[in-house]
Amino acid sequence: MTAMTITVTVTALNAEALLTDKAWATVPLAIQALSTMLTTIPASALMRAKGRRFGFTLGALIGMTGGTFGVLSVTESSFGLLCLANMGIGSAAGFAAFYRFAAADAADEAFRAHAISLVLTGGVVAAVCGPTLAQLSRALFPDYIFVGCYGVMLFLYAGIIVLLPLTRIASLSRAERRDSGRPLAAILRQPAIVVALLAGMIGYGVMSFLMTATPLAMTHHHFEFSDWRTVIQWHVLGMFLPSFATGFVIRRVGVLNVLWTGAALLFLAVAADLSGLGFWHFWSGLVLLGMGWNFLYVGGSTLLTEGYQPAERAKVQGLNDFLIFGTVAASSFASGMLHSAFGWTAVNYGVLPLVGLTLGATLWLMARRRRPAPAE
């Protein structure tokens, strides 16, 4: 998470320094999200066959490769190498996305939401360390701004490789490996699975869409690097700090109440963005955006676990993250284009129909669950 936060903090600026057409500045982030999407299903299948620890180690090695390409993109002034860097970092994220499911698989049903939520509290460290490391490491090599940022990532991914042997990770039994469970089409016909997929896709897509455009909007309105670095830092805190309580809240009020609250927070984030162009407008918009993402991501992941058996988890989890990061890839690409063509206001109005769809789907499932079961 810290490596990803550094990437979000510096990539658009690095790309702008390498490009004459600034509209393409968010393309590396779109490639990163696309790489995450394309990695999720193979990563899930590989971890089913070889185990979670093997997959997480491979993901960290791919991340180190991405960091190396990032260093070279700066020293060689190459936009192509920057795209390769983001491809490697995105692929590493495709493996790392399954940490939350690895925790859920190891927990009993009552603790599952807490397990997913607590894994994401690592993002609190990322919120503090990521932008701070980006700021400090920029000055390590004055002739090559951003080299230090990518160099730091090498140590972060190496730390994963050191920590993994210390963990105990649940694995499938031999019987579960032989039986892949129900067909995917049958699993997807469950209303809870549909709502879980929508919550994850739209929550993450809207968050990425607005977050990616924010540094560009702030730069366009003459804010300094330190200003939007602070906004991104608080945004990441908004994303992950609620994780200390989200699992508990899900257990107390139910996952669907958490989902509609997450959608409502996204509406409030857009309202804050549209209310002005001052520092506190950007700050409050991104903090609310992060909180809405947290409720939808943790809630959607928890709701997803209700709809599959252990033997089915690899294909369902893989498809879930494939769809989520496919949406993120599309939103990252479209965000820079829309901002360049139409401005910050259009970026915000563009997400409202998607947030409304999430809210409507959640309320529909709540009404469906309240309906009495038909008599035999």
ZARO-825648 format. One record per residue (C-alpha): x, y, z; residue number from 1. Coordinates in nm, 3 decimals, always signed. Example, Ala and Ser with C-alpha at 12.3 -4.5 7.8 and 13.67 -1.06 7.14 Angstrom:
! residues 2
LOTI      xx      yy      zz num
LOTI  +1.230  -0.450  +0.780   1
LOTI  +1.367  -0.106  +0.714   2
This chain:
! residues 376
LOTI      xx      yy      zz num
LOTI  +0.000  +0.000  +0.000   1
LOTI  +0.287  +0.238  +0.072   2
LOTI  +0.442  +0.166  -0.268   3
LOTI  +0.107  +0.227  -0.437   4
LOTI  +0.063  +0.556  -0.249   5
LOTI  +0.405  +0.673  -0.365   6
LOTI  +0.311  +0.581  -0.720   7
LOTI  -0.014  +0.778  -0.707   8
LOTI  +0.171  +1.076  -0.559   9
LOTI  +0.445  +1.103  -0.824  10
LOTI  +0.333  +0.930  -1.145  11
LOTI  +0.122  +1.206  -1.300  12
LOTI  +0.394  +1.466  -1.234  13
LOTI  +0.666  +1.237  -1.369  14
LOTI  +0.459  +1.172  -1.680  15
LOTI  +0.390  +1.544  -1.733  16
LOTI  +0.765  +1.611  -1.721  17
LOTI  +0.817  +1.355  -2.000  18
LOTI  +0.527  +1.458  -2.225  19
LOTI  +0.436  +1.750  -2.446  20
LOTI  +0.066  +1.655  -2.450  21
LOTI  -0.035  +1.666  -2.083  22
LOTI  -0.366  +1.490  -2.152  23
LOTI  -0.177  +1.160  -2.148  24
LOTI  -0.034  +1.216  -1.800  25
LOTI  -0.266  +0.964  -1.634  26
LOTI  -0.207  +0.690  -1.893  27
LOTI  +0.065  +0.518  -1.682  28
LOTI  -0.183  +0.496  -1.392  29
LOTI  -0.440  +0.350  -1.631  30
LOTI  -0.181  +0.094  -1.747  31
LOTI  -0.110  +0.019  -1.382  32
LOTI  -0.478  -0.047  -1.312  33
LOTI  -0.510  -0.250  -1.634  34
LOTI  -0.211  -0.462  -1.530  35
LOTI  -0.370  -0.519  -1.190  36
LOTI  -0.691  -0.628  -1.361  37
LOTI  -0.515  -0.869  -1.599  38
LOTI  -0.311  -1.017  -1.312  39
LOTI  -0.598  -1.093  -1.074  40
LOTI  -0.741  -1.408  -1.234  41
LOTI  -0.402  -1.572  -1.312  42
LOTI  -0.278  -1.475  -0.964  43
LOTI  -0.583  -1.633  -0.800  44
LOTI  -0.545  -1.952  -1.005  45
LOTI  -0.173  -1.968  -0.930  46
LOTI  -0.231  -1.930  -0.557  47
LOTI  -0.494  -2.204  -0.569  48
LOTI  -0.233  -2.436  -0.724  49
LOTI  +0.087  -2.319  -0.550  50
LOTI  -0.038  -2.149  -0.234  51
LOTI  -0.084  -1.790  -0.118  52
LOTI  +0.274  -1.748  +0.007  53
LOTI  +0.421  -1.842  -0.332  54
LOTI  +0.190  -1.596  -0.508  55
LOTI  +0.258  -1.310  -0.269  56
LOTI  +0.635  -1.362  -0.301  57
LOTI  +0.614  -1.361  -0.681  58
LOTI  +0.405  -1.044  -0.669  59
LOTI  +0.668  -0.868  -0.457  60
LOTI  +0.943  -0.968  -0.702  61
LOTI  +0.737  -0.825  -0.988  62
LOTI  +0.696  -0.505  -0.785  63
LOTI  +1.073  -0.476  -0.746  64
LOTI  +1.105  -0.507  -1.123  65
LOTI  +0.853  -0.225  -1.164  66
LOTI  +1.048  -0.006  -0.924  67
LOTI  +1.365  -0.068  -1.126  68
LOTI  +1.189  +0.041  -1.445  69
LOTI  +1.069  +0.350  -1.258  70
LOTI  +1.427  +0.448  -1.177  71
LOTI  +1.528  +0.397  -1.541  72
LOTI  +1.230  +0.599  -1.668  73
LOTI  +1.369  +0.905  -1.490  74
LOTI  +1.736  +0.857  -1.573  75
LOTI  +1.658  +0.782  -1.939  76
LOTI  +1.372  +1.037  -1.967  77
LOTI  +1.153  +0.762  -2.112  78
LOTI  +0.773  +0.764  -2.099  79
LOTI  +0.775  +0.406  -2.228  80
LOTI  +0.985  +0.289  -1.933  81
LOTI  +0.749  +0.474  -1.699  82
LOTI  +0.460  +0.276  -1.847  83
LOTI  +0.657  -0.047  -1.790  84
LOTI  +0.723  +0.061  -1.430  85
LOTI  +0.354  +0.111  -1.366  86
LOTI  +0.281  -0.219  -1.537  87
LOTI  +0.506  -0.400  -1.289  88
LOTI  +0.372  -0.213  -0.988  89
LOTI  +0.016  -0.279  -1.104  90
LOTI  +0.084  -0.650  -1.148  91
LOTI  +0.227  -0.664  -0.797  92
LOTI  -0.094  -0.505  -0.671  93
LOTI  -0.291  -0.776  -0.853  94
LOTI  -0.129  -1.032  -0.622  95
LOTI  -0.143  -0.812  -0.311  96
LOTI  -0.519  -0.757  -0.348  97
LOTI  -0.571  -1.112  -0.219  98
LOTI  -0.423  -1.042  +0.125  99
LOTI  -0.769  -0.941  +0.246 100
LOTI  -0.919  -1.268  +0.121 101
LOTI  -0.632  -1.469  +0.269 102
LOTI  -0.723  -1.316  +0.606 103
LOTI  -1.094  -1.383  +0.551 104
LOTI  -1.022  -1.747  +0.461 105
LOTI  -0.835  -1.791  +0.788 106
LOTI  -1.116  -1.643  +1.000 107
LOTI  -1.445  -1.790  +1.116 108
LOTI  -1.765  -1.644  +0.975 109
LOTI  -1.828  -1.407  +1.266 110
LOTI  -1.480  -1.254  +1.240 111
LOTI  -1.457  -1.241  +0.859 112
LOTI  -1.553  -0.874  +0.820 113
LOTI  -1.307  -0.780  +1.096 114
LOTI  -1.031  -0.977  +0.924 115
LOTI  -1.082  -0.799  +0.591 116
LOTI  -1.109  -0.463  +0.765 117
LOTI  -0.800  -0.509  +0.982 118
LOTI  -0.583  -0.604  +0.684 119
LOTI  -0.671  -0.269  +0.531 120
LOTI  -0.555  -0.081  +0.842 121
LOTI  -0.207  -0.123  +0.693 122
LOTI  -0.316  +0.163  +0.471 123
LOTI  -0.293  +0.396  +0.771 124
LOTI  +0.083  +0.343  +0.768 125
LOTI  +0.075  +0.394  +0.390 126
LOTI  -0.110  +0.724  +0.433 127
LOTI  +0.164  +0.857  +0.660 128
LOTI  +0.469  +0.696  +0.501 129
LOTI  +0.381  +0.703  +0.130 130
LOTI  +0.353  +1.078  +0.061 131
LOTI  +0.622  +1.152  +0.321 132
LOTI  +0.866  +0.911  +0.157 133
LOTI  +0.777  +1.059  -0.182 134
LOTI  +0.854  +1.410  -0.053 135
LOTI  +1.182  +1.313  +0.119 136
LOTI  +1.314  +1.084  -0.154 137
LOTI  +1.261  +1.345  -0.429 138
LOTI  +1.564  +1.530  -0.293 139
LOTI  +1.797  +1.229  -0.278 140
LOTI  +1.917  +1.276  -0.637 141
LOTI  +1.876  +1.645  -0.735 142
LOTI  +1.964  +1.581  -1.098 143
LOTI  +1.707  +1.303  -1.126 144
LOTI  +1.386  +1.402  -0.951 145
LOTI  +1.169  +1.098  -0.861 146
LOTI  +1.454  +0.841  -0.885 147
LOTI  +1.456  +0.819  -0.505 148
LOTI  +1.079  +0.762  -0.500 149
LOTI  +1.107  +0.451  -0.715 150
LOTI  +1.423  +0.338  -0.535 151
LOTI  +1.238  +0.336  -0.203 152
LOTI  +0.984  +0.094  -0.352 153
LOTI  +1.255  -0.168  -0.397 154
LOTI  +1.308  -0.179  -0.022 155
LOTI  +0.933  -0.189  +0.047 156
LOTI  +0.877  -0.491  -0.177 157
LOTI  +1.186  -0.661  -0.035 158
LOTI  +1.031  -0.617  +0.310 159
LOTI  +0.729  -0.823  +0.196 160
LOTI  +0.958  -1.109  +0.096 161
LOTI  +1.124  -1.097  +0.440 162
LOTI  +0.790  -1.100  +0.626 163
LOTI  +0.611  -1.374  +0.432 164
LOTI  +0.798  -1.673  +0.585 165
LOTI  +0.676  -1.557  +0.928 166
LOTI  +0.308  -1.595  +0.835 167
LOTI  +0.072  -1.893  +0.853 168
LOTI  -0.172  -1.885  +0.562 169
LOTI  -0.473  -2.114  +0.521 170
LOTI  -0.470  -2.337  +0.213 171
LOTI  -0.728  -2.555  +0.037 172
LOTI  -0.761  -2.920  +0.129 173
LOTI  -0.694  -3.187  -0.133 174
LOTI  -1.068  -3.245  -0.174 175
LOTI  -1.125  -2.872  -0.231 176
LOTI  -0.845  -2.865  -0.489 177
LOTI  -1.012  -3.146  -0.683 178
LOTI  -1.360  -2.992  -0.676 179
LOTI  -1.405  -2.643  -0.820 180
LOTI  -1.767  -2.618  -0.701 181
LOTI  -2.062  -2.473  -0.889 182
LOTI  -2.031  -2.314  -1.235 183
LOTI  -1.946  -1.946  -1.220 184
LOTI  -2.271  -1.855  -1.398 185
LOTI  -2.473  -2.016  -1.119 186
LOTI  -2.281  -1.828  -0.853 187
LOTI  -2.330  -1.496  -1.033 188
LOTI  -2.707  -1.541  -1.032 189
LOTI  -2.714  -1.473  -0.658 190
LOTI  -2.836  -1.116  -0.583 191
LOTI  -2.580  -1.072  -0.304 192
LOTI  -2.294  -1.150  -0.543 193
LOTI  -2.426  -0.898  -0.797 194
LOTI  -2.446  -0.620  -0.535 195
LOTI  -2.103  -0.711  -0.396 196
LOTI  -1.950  -0.686  -0.743 197
LOTI  -2.119  -0.351  -0.810 198
LOTI  -2.007  -0.208  -0.474 199
LOTI  -1.646  -0.305  -0.535 200
LOTI  -1.635  -0.194  -0.899 201
LOTI  -1.809  +0.141  -0.861 202
LOTI  -1.663  +0.227  -0.519 203
LOTI  -1.308  +0.168  -0.641 204
LOTI  -1.370  +0.313  -0.988 205
LOTI  -1.520  +0.639  -0.861 206
LOTI  -1.246  +0.673  -0.602 207
LOTI  -0.975  +0.625  -0.867 208
LOTI  -1.151  +0.858  -1.113 209
LOTI  -1.161  +1.151  -0.871 210
LOTI  -0.831  +1.081  -0.694 211
LOTI  -0.637  +1.060  -1.022 212
LOTI  -0.773  +1.394  -1.141 213
LOTI  -0.721  +1.579  -0.811 214
LOTI  -0.343  +1.647  -0.843 215
LOTI  -0.404  +1.770  -1.198 216
LOTI  -0.690  +1.996  -1.085 217
LOTI  -0.489  +2.137  -0.793 218
LOTI  -0.187  +2.200  -1.012 219
LOTI  -0.412  +2.370  -1.269 220
LOTI  -0.539  +2.600  -0.993 221
LOTI  -0.183  +2.688  -0.884 222
LOTI  -0.142  +2.477  -0.572 223
LOTI  +0.208  +2.363  -0.475 224
LOTI  +0.330  +2.000  -0.461 225
LOTI  +0.319  +2.011  -0.081 226
LOTI  -0.048  +2.113  -0.091 227
LOTI  -0.176  +1.825  -0.296 228
LOTI  +0.066  +1.586  -0.128 229
LOTI  -0.112  +1.675  +0.197 230
LOTI  -0.453  +1.626  +0.035 231
LOTI  -0.352  +1.283  -0.099 232
LOTI  -0.212  +1.190  +0.242 233
LOTI  -0.539  +1.274  +0.415 234
LOTI  -0.732  +1.098  +0.140 235
LOTI  -0.540  +0.777  +0.205 236
LOTI  -0.606  +0.820  +0.578 237
LOTI  -0.974  +0.857  +0.494 238
LOTI  -0.951  +0.535  +0.294 239
LOTI  -0.790  +0.322  +0.562 240
LOTI  -0.837  +0.477  +0.908 241
LOTI  -1.205  +0.366  +0.921 242
LOTI  -1.082  +0.008  +0.882 243
LOTI  -1.018  -0.007  +1.257 244
LOTI  -1.397  +0.009  +1.301 245
LOTI  -1.557  -0.098  +0.971 246
LOTI  -1.565  -0.467  +1.055 247
LOTI  -1.723  -0.394  +1.394 248
LOTI  -1.980  -0.164  +1.231 249
LOTI  -2.070  -0.433  +0.975 250
LOTI  -2.128  -0.680  +1.257 251
LOTI  -2.348  -0.435  +1.450 252
LOTI  -2.562  -0.278  +1.176 253
LOTI  -2.523  -0.520  +0.886 254
LOTI  -2.322  -0.510  +0.566 255
LOTI  -2.597  -0.353  +0.352 256
LOTI  -2.631  -0.053  +0.585 257
LOTI  -2.257  -0.001  +0.551 258
LOTI  -2.283  -0.019  +0.170 259
LOTI  -2.553  +0.246  +0.134 260
LOTI  -2.366  +0.469  +0.379 261
LOTI  -2.057  +0.433  +0.159 262
LOTI  -2.255  +0.543  -0.147 263
LOTI  -2.393  +0.842  +0.047 264
LOTI  -2.037  +0.944  +0.142 265
LOTI  -1.941  +0.945  -0.227 266
LOTI  -2.231  +1.180  -0.298 267
LOTI  -2.105  +1.410  -0.020 268
LOTI  -1.753  +1.397  -0.167 269
LOTI  -1.882  +1.519  -0.503 270
LOTI  -2.081  +1.793  -0.328 271
LOTI  -1.764  +1.912  -0.151 272
LOTI  -1.567  +1.913  -0.478 273
LOTI  -1.836  +2.116  -0.653 274
LOTI  -1.870  +2.371  -0.371 275
LOTI  -1.542  +2.551  -0.446 276
LOTI  -1.178  +2.538  -0.553 277
LOTI  -1.003  +2.617  -0.225 278
LOTI  -0.765  +2.388  -0.039 279
LOTI  -1.033  +2.278  +0.207 280
LOTI  -1.274  +2.192  -0.073 281
LOTI  -1.020  +1.953  -0.225 282
LOTI  -0.926  +1.824  +0.120 283
LOTI  -1.280  +1.750  +0.238 284
LOTI  -1.378  +1.602  -0.098 285
LOTI  -1.094  +1.351  -0.094 286
LOTI  -1.136  +1.259  +0.274 287
LOTI  -1.506  +1.183  +0.216 288
LOTI  -1.413  +0.998  -0.102 289
LOTI  -1.171  +0.778  +0.092 290
LOTI  -1.427  +0.699  +0.361 291
LOTI  -1.690  +0.609  +0.101 292
LOTI  -1.441  +0.380  -0.073 293
LOTI  -1.362  +0.206  +0.256 294
LOTI  -1.725  +0.126  +0.334 295
LOTI  -1.794  +0.002  -0.020 296
LOTI  -1.470  -0.197  -0.055 297
LOTI  -1.478  -0.366  +0.285 298
LOTI  -1.855  -0.410  +0.269 299
LOTI  -1.846  -0.547  -0.085 300
LOTI  -1.563  -0.789  -0.001 301
LOTI  -1.752  -0.910  +0.306 302
LOTI  -2.079  -0.954  +0.115 303
LOTI  -1.891  -1.146  -0.154 304
LOTI  -1.770  -1.407  +0.097 305
LOTI  -2.133  -1.495  +0.175 306
LOTI  -2.192  -1.629  -0.175 307
LOTI  -1.930  -1.900  -0.235 308
LOTI  -1.791  -2.219  -0.085 309
LOTI  -1.418  -2.271  -0.012 310
LOTI  -1.362  -2.466  -0.334 311
LOTI  -1.516  -2.178  -0.533 312
LOTI  -1.325  -1.893  -0.377 313
LOTI  -1.037  -1.873  -0.629 314
LOTI  -1.260  -1.814  -0.931 315
LOTI  -1.504  -1.582  -0.750 316
LOTI  -1.232  -1.374  -0.584 317
LOTI  -1.038  -1.360  -0.910 318
LOTI  -1.340  -1.244  -1.109 319
LOTI  -1.430  -0.988  -0.842 320
LOTI  -1.089  -0.824  -0.851 321
LOTI  -1.068  -0.854  -1.231 322
LOTI  -1.388  -0.649  -1.260 323
LOTI  -1.283  -0.402  -0.990 324
LOTI  -0.946  -0.321  -1.142 325
LOTI  -1.088  -0.322  -1.493 326
LOTI  -1.316  -0.042  -1.377 327
LOTI  -1.018  +0.132  -1.214 328
LOTI  -0.819  +0.108  -1.538 329
LOTI  -1.101  +0.262  -1.741 330
LOTI  -1.157  +0.538  -1.485 331
LOTI  -0.786  +0.624  -1.457 332
LOTI  -0.758  +0.656  -1.834 333
LOTI  -1.079  +0.856  -1.873 334
LOTI  -1.009  +1.085  -1.578 335
LOTI  -0.714  +1.268  -1.731 336
LOTI  -0.884  +1.293  -2.069 337
LOTI  -1.208  +1.430  -1.922 338
LOTI  -1.024  +1.676  -1.699 339
LOTI  -0.811  +1.801  -1.989 340
LOTI  -1.114  +1.843  -2.218 341
LOTI  -1.387  +1.963  -1.983 342
LOTI  -1.236  +2.045  -1.643 343
LOTI  -1.279  +1.947  -1.279 344
LOTI  -1.653  +2.013  -1.262 345
LOTI  -1.728  +1.767  -1.543 346
LOTI  -1.511  +1.501  -1.374 347
LOTI  -1.732  +1.522  -1.064 348
LOTI  -2.066  +1.526  -1.243 349
LOTI  -1.954  +1.225  -1.446 350
LOTI  -1.951  +0.990  -1.146 351
LOTI  -2.298  +1.069  -1.010 352
LOTI  -2.494  +0.810  -1.218 353
LOTI  -2.258  +0.532  -1.106 354
LOTI  -2.290  +0.624  -0.739 355
LOTI  -2.667  +0.630  -0.782 356
LOTI  -2.658  +0.281  -0.935 357
LOTI  -2.468  +0.147  -0.633 358
LOTI  -2.710  +0.307  -0.390 359
LOTI  -3.011  +0.176  -0.584 360
LOTI  -2.876  -0.179  -0.605 361
LOTI  -2.805  -0.185  -0.231 362
LOTI  -3.151  -0.058  -0.140 363
LOTI  -3.303  -0.316  -0.377 364
LOTI  -3.120  -0.600  -0.201 365
LOTI  -3.225  -0.465  +0.139 366
LOTI  -3.590  -0.463  +0.028 367
LOTI  -3.553  -0.812  -0.114 368
LOTI  -3.412  -0.948  +0.212 369
LOTI  -3.692  -0.789  +0.415 370
LOTI  -3.954  -0.959  +0.195 371
LOTI  -4.105  -1.263  +0.369 372
LOTI  -4.011  -1.599  +0.222 373
LOTI  -4.290  -1.762  +0.014 374
LOTI  -4.491  -2.033  +0.190 375
LOTI  -4.411  -2.392  +0.097 376
